Amino acid sequence: MPRKSQARTKAKVTTQRIRTSSDNESTAGYSPGADSDLTSADSSQYHEERTAFLEEEKSQMVAYLHDVLKTTITQRTVPFPLHVAFAEDVPIENRGMAPPRGPGSTVGFWEWEGERYQWGIPLSQLVEGRSKLADPNEMAFDSKELFQESVRFELVWPGYLHRRWLVSVPLHDYCGGKIRWTKKELGRFIACQYRKFAELCDHSIVCKEPAWRIGSGGIAFEDMRIVTFWNITKDIWRAEIAVDVLNNGWAGSRQEYYSLTGAEGCYSKIIPEGEDKRCPSCGTVHEPDPRLRKAEKSKRPHGGD
């Protein structure tokens, strides 16, 4: 082949290679004109990944706070009442003490809003199905309770202990299948029992402790909120109820919450240290049993007061 022809052929091949290489770079996204688009795409992707990371971090933090709250619930001590209506006879040495926790679990009812929570759900809201109950579809009972056919809910209230109120809570249906109560369902069941009880108190049941009268001129059903539902002994469970009432006859006039855990005439009042702690039923200040105080102090972490 002549030299001129060979040179033309080489030039043609070289031109094709350069053109092909340029086309490949263009299709691979390396064209100089695409630099600004790449910068924009990288920035957008970074913000999306950053947002996703923050959302995941927030979800993990909320889950952690929920776990801490659940742990707090299971270790929460029963508010101390002086006189307690036990479901069965109490040994003389234990009379006047708060009822011990039973072998069962404790069901907690609280509102959750962002990073804040508030103990207690109004019973009226549970009846109407409009409460802000946290984890409403969570199973209420542990698996160990499901081995029983049923448990019994004992409703007790100061001044009304002469009226027995014991209701069965079925854990199995007629076919033997397990009834898995959610917190929302259990809360509504308990709330309906308190509503029936309040209606009877308003019309037919006489209150022996005027300070705790339910109905017209006394404590209304709408003032009650459930805090916990706990196992007192064997298959007997009780609800811890907080009441939003006026501070009649006491120092100050603000509304406060009173915790009623089966107290006959007396109760455990949730108030700051240094304020009046006299019981409105008997006018005295009730101090917990020293053994209870010692046990409670031993549970506190080192370095606490």
C-alpha positions as CSV (number, residue, x, y, z in Angstrom):
1,M,0.0,0.0,0.0
2,P,1.3,3.5,-0.8
3,R,2.5,5.6,2.1
4,K,-0.1,8.3,1.5
5,S,-2.9,5.7,1.5
6,Q,-1.5,4.2,4.8
7,A,-1.4,7.7,6.4
8,R,-4.9,8.4,5.5
9,T,-6.1,5.1,6.9
10,K,-4.3,5.7,10.2
11,A,-5.7,9.2,10.5
12,K,-9.2,7.8,9.8
13,V,-8.8,5.1,12.5
14,T,-7.4,7.6,15.0
15,T,-10.3,10.0,14.3
16,Q,-12.8,7.2,14.9
17,R,-11.2,6.2,18.1
18,I,-11.2,9.7,19.4
19,R,-14.9,10.1,18.4
20,T,-15.8,6.8,20.0
21,S,-14.0,7.7,23.2
22,S,-15.7,11.1,23.3
23,D,-19.1,9.4,22.8
24,N,-18.4,6.9,25.6
25,E,-17.5,9.7,28.0
26,S,-20.7,11.6,27.1
27,T,-22.9,8.6,27.7
28,A,-21.1,7.8,30.9
29,G,-21.9,11.3,32.2
30,Y,-18.5,12.8,32.0
31,S,-19.4,15.7,29.6
32,P,-18.1,19.0,31.0
33,G,-21.5,20.6,30.7
34,A,-22.9,18.1,33.3
35,D,-20.7,19.3,36.1
36,S,-23.3,21.7,37.5
37,D,-26.0,19.1,37.4
38,L,-23.8,16.6,39.3
39,T,-23.1,19.2,42.0
40,S,-26.9,19.8,42.4
41,A,-27.7,16.1,42.4
42,D,-25.0,15.4,45.1
43,S,-26.3,18.2,47.3
44,S,-29.9,17.0,47.0
45,Q,-28.8,13.4,47.8
46,Y,-26.8,14.6,50.8
47,H,-29.8,16.5,52.2
48,E,-32.1,13.4,51.7
49,E,-29.6,11.1,53.4
50,R,-29.2,13.7,56.3
51,T,-33.0,14.0,56.7
52,A,-33.4,10.2,56.7
53,F,-30.6,9.9,59.3
54,L,-32.2,12.5,61.6
55,E,-35.6,10.8,61.4
56,E,-34.1,7.5,62.2
57,E,-32.2,9.0,65.1
58,K,-35.3,10.6,66.4
59,S,-37.3,7.3,66.1
60,Q,-34.5,5.5,68.1
61,M,-34.6,8.2,70.8
62,V,-38.4,8.0,71.1
63,A,-38.2,4.2,71.3
64,Y,-35.5,4.5,74.0
65,L,-37.6,6.9,76.0
66,H,-40.6,4.5,75.7
67,D,-38.4,1.7,77.1
68,V,-37.2,3.8,80.0
69,L,-40.8,4.7,80.8
70,K,-41.9,1.1,80.7
71,T,-39.1,0.1,83.0
72,T,-40.1,3.0,85.4
73,I,-43.7,1.6,85.4
74,T,-42.7,-1.9,86.4
75,Q,-40.6,-0.6,89.3
76,R,-43.1,2.1,90.5
77,T,-44.1,1.6,94.1
78,V,-47.8,1.7,95.1
79,P,-48.8,5.0,96.7
80,F,-49.1,4.5,100.4
81,P,-52.6,4.5,102.0
82,L,-53.0,4.1,105.7
83,H,-56.1,1.9,105.7
84,V,-56.2,-0.6,102.9
85,A,-59.1,-2.8,101.8
86,F,-57.4,-6.1,101.0
87,A,-59.1,-8.8,98.9
88,E,-58.5,-11.3,101.7
89,D,-57.5,-11.4,105.3
90,V,-54.2,-9.6,106.1
91,P,-51.7,-10.8,108.8
92,I,-51.8,-8.6,111.9
93,E,-48.1,-7.6,111.4
94,N,-48.9,-6.3,107.9
95,R,-52.1,-4.3,108.7
96,G,-51.8,-0.6,108.0
97,M,-49.2,-1.2,105.3
98,A,-49.6,-0.6,101.6
99,P,-50.6,-3.8,99.8
100,P,-47.6,-5.6,98.2
101,R,-47.2,-6.1,94.5
102,G,-48.7,-9.4,93.3
103,P,-46.8,-11.8,91.0
104,G,-48.5,-10.3,87.9
105,S,-47.6,-7.4,85.7
106,T,-48.5,-3.7,85.9
107,V,-50.3,-2.0,83.1
108,G,-49.5,1.7,82.8
109,F,-51.7,4.4,81.3
110,W,-50.1,7.6,80.1
111,E,-50.2,10.2,77.5
112,W,-47.3,10.7,75.2
113,E,-46.6,13.9,73.3
114,G,-43.3,14.2,71.6
115,E,-40.7,14.0,74.3
116,R,-43.1,14.6,77.2
117,Y,-45.5,12.2,78.9
118,Q,-48.2,12.7,81.5
119,W,-49.4,10.0,83.9
120,G,-53.0,9.0,83.8
121,I,-55.8,9.0,81.2
122,P,-59.2,10.5,81.9
123,L,-61.8,7.7,82.2
124,S,-64.3,9.7,80.3
125,Q,-62.0,9.8,77.3
126,L,-61.4,6.1,77.4
127,V,-65.1,5.4,77.4
128,E,-65.6,7.7,74.4
129,G,-62.6,6.3,72.5
130,R,-60.9,9.7,72.2
131,S,-57.9,9.5,74.6
132,K,-54.3,10.2,73.8
133,L,-53.2,6.9,75.3
134,A,-49.6,6.0,74.4
135,D,-49.2,2.5,72.8
136,P,-53.0,1.9,72.7
137,N,-52.7,-1.4,70.7
138,E,-50.0,-2.8,73.0
139,M,-50.9,-6.1,74.7
140,A,-52.0,-5.3,78.3
141,F,-51.3,-8.6,79.9
142,D,-48.1,-10.6,79.9
143,S,-48.1,-14.2,78.6
144,K,-48.0,-15.6,82.2
145,E,-51.5,-14.1,82.8
146,L,-52.9,-15.7,79.7
147,F,-52.5,-19.2,81.4
148,Q,-55.4,-18.2,83.6
149,E,-59.0,-18.5,82.5
150,S,-59.7,-15.0,83.9
151,V,-58.6,-12.4,86.4
152,R,-60.8,-10.3,88.7
153,F,-61.0,-6.6,88.8
154,E,-61.8,-5.2,92.3
155,L,-63.1,-1.6,92.3
156,V,-62.5,0.0,95.7
157,W,-63.2,3.6,96.8
158,P,-62.9,5.3,100.2
159,G,-66.3,5.4,101.9
160,Y,-67.9,2.7,99.7
161,L,-66.1,-0.4,100.8
162,H,-69.4,-1.8,102.2
163,R,-70.5,-2.2,98.6
164,R,-68.5,-5.1,97.1
165,W,-67.6,-4.6,93.4
166,L,-65.7,-7.5,91.8
167,V,-65.8,-8.1,88.1
168,S,-64.4,-10.9,86.0
169,V,-62.0,-10.0,83.2
170,P,-62.1,-13.1,80.8
171,L,-58.8,-14.1,79.2
172,H,-60.2,-17.0,77.2
173,D,-63.3,-17.2,75.0
174,Y,-65.9,-20.0,75.0
175,C,-63.9,-22.0,72.5
176,G,-60.7,-21.8,74.6
177,G,-59.0,-19.2,72.4
178,K,-56.9,-16.5,74.1
179,I,-58.4,-13.1,74.4
180,R,-55.6,-10.6,73.9
181,W,-56.6,-7.4,75.6
182,T,-55.0,-4.2,74.3
183,K,-54.3,-1.3,76.6
184,K,-57.1,0.6,74.8
185,E,-59.6,-2.2,75.3
186,L,-58.7,-2.8,78.9
187,G,-58.8,0.9,79.7
188,R,-62.3,1.2,78.2
189,F,-63.5,-1.9,80.1
190,I,-62.2,-0.4,83.5
191,A,-63.6,3.0,82.6
192,C,-67.1,1.6,81.9
193,Q,-67.0,-0.1,85.3
194,Y,-66.2,3.2,87.1
195,R,-68.9,4.9,85.2
196,K,-71.5,2.4,86.3
197,F,-70.2,2.6,89.8
198,A,-70.4,6.4,89.8
199,E,-74.0,6.3,88.5
200,L,-75.0,4.0,91.4
201,C,-73.1,6.2,93.9
202,D,-75.0,9.2,92.7
203,H,-78.4,7.5,93.2
204,S,-78.4,4.5,95.5
205,I,-75.2,3.8,97.4
206,V,-74.6,5.8,100.6
207,C,-71.0,7.1,101.2
208,K,-69.6,6.6,104.7
209,E,-66.8,9.1,104.0
210,P,-68.2,12.5,102.9
211,A,-64.8,13.7,101.7
212,W,-64.9,11.0,99.0
213,R,-68.5,11.2,98.0
214,I,-69.1,10.5,94.3
215,G,-71.9,12.3,92.5
216,S,-73.7,15.5,92.9
217,G,-71.7,17.9,95.1
218,G,-68.8,15.5,95.2
219,I,-66.3,13.9,92.9
220,A,-67.6,13.5,89.3
221,F,-66.7,10.6,87.0
222,E,-65.2,13.2,84.6
223,D,-62.6,14.1,87.4
224,M,-61.2,10.5,87.4
225,R,-58.2,9.3,85.5
226,I,-56.5,5.9,85.5
227,V,-52.8,5.7,86.2
228,T,-52.0,2.0,86.5
229,F,-53.8,-1.4,86.7
230,W,-51.9,-3.7,88.9
231,N,-52.0,-7.2,90.4
232,I,-52.6,-7.0,94.2
233,T,-52.8,-10.7,95.0
234,K,-53.4,-14.0,93.1
235,D,-56.0,-13.1,90.5
236,I,-57.2,-9.9,92.0
237,W,-56.3,-6.6,90.2
238,R,-57.0,-3.0,91.1
239,A,-56.8,0.3,89.3
240,E,-54.8,3.3,90.6
241,I,-57.1,6.3,90.1
242,A,-56.1,9.9,90.3
243,V,-58.8,12.5,90.9
244,D,-58.7,16.2,89.9
245,V,-60.5,17.9,92.7
246,L,-60.6,21.4,94.4
247,N,-58.3,21.7,97.4
248,N,-61.2,22.4,99.7
249,G,-60.2,23.2,103.3
250,W,-56.5,22.9,102.6
251,A,-53.8,25.6,102.2
252,G,-54.0,27.0,98.7
253,S,-56.8,26.6,96.2
254,R,-55.2,25.1,93.1
255,Q,-56.3,21.7,91.7
256,E,-54.3,18.7,92.7
257,Y,-54.3,15.0,92.0
258,Y,-55.1,12.4,94.7
259,S,-54.1,8.8,94.3
260,L,-56.7,6.3,95.5
261,T,-55.4,2.8,95.8
262,G,-58.0,1.1,97.9
263,A,-57.7,3.5,100.8
264,E,-60.5,3.4,103.4
265,G,-61.0,7.0,104.4
266,C,-57.3,8.0,103.9
267,Y,-55.2,8.2,100.8
268,S,-51.7,9.1,99.5
269,K,-51.7,12.8,98.4
270,I,-49.2,13.7,95.7
271,I,-47.9,17.1,96.9
272,P,-44.5,18.8,97.0
273,E,-42.4,18.5,100.2
274,G,-43.1,21.1,102.9
275,E,-46.8,21.5,102.1
276,D,-49.8,20.5,104.3
277,K,-50.1,16.7,104.3
278,R,-53.1,16.3,106.7
279,C,-55.6,13.8,105.6
280,P,-59.0,15.5,105.0
281,S,-60.8,12.4,106.3
282,C,-59.2,12.2,109.7
283,G,-57.1,15.4,110.0
284,T,-53.8,13.6,110.8
285,V,-50.6,13.3,108.9
286,H,-49.9,9.7,108.0
287,E,-46.3,8.5,107.7
288,P,-45.4,5.3,105.9
289,D,-44.2,2.3,107.9
290,P,-40.4,2.6,108.6
291,R,-39.9,-0.8,106.9
292,L,-41.4,0.6,103.7
293,R,-39.2,3.7,103.9
294,K,-36.1,1.6,104.5
295,A,-37.0,-0.7,101.5
296,E,-37.7,2.3,99.3
297,K,-34.4,4.0,100.3
298,S,-32.4,0.8,99.5
299,K,-33.8,0.9,95.9
300,R,-32.4,4.4,95.2
301,P,-29.2,4.7,93.3
302,H,-26.0,5.7,95.3
303,G,-25.6,9.4,95.7
304,G,-29.3,10.1,95.9
305,D,-31.0,11.9,98.7
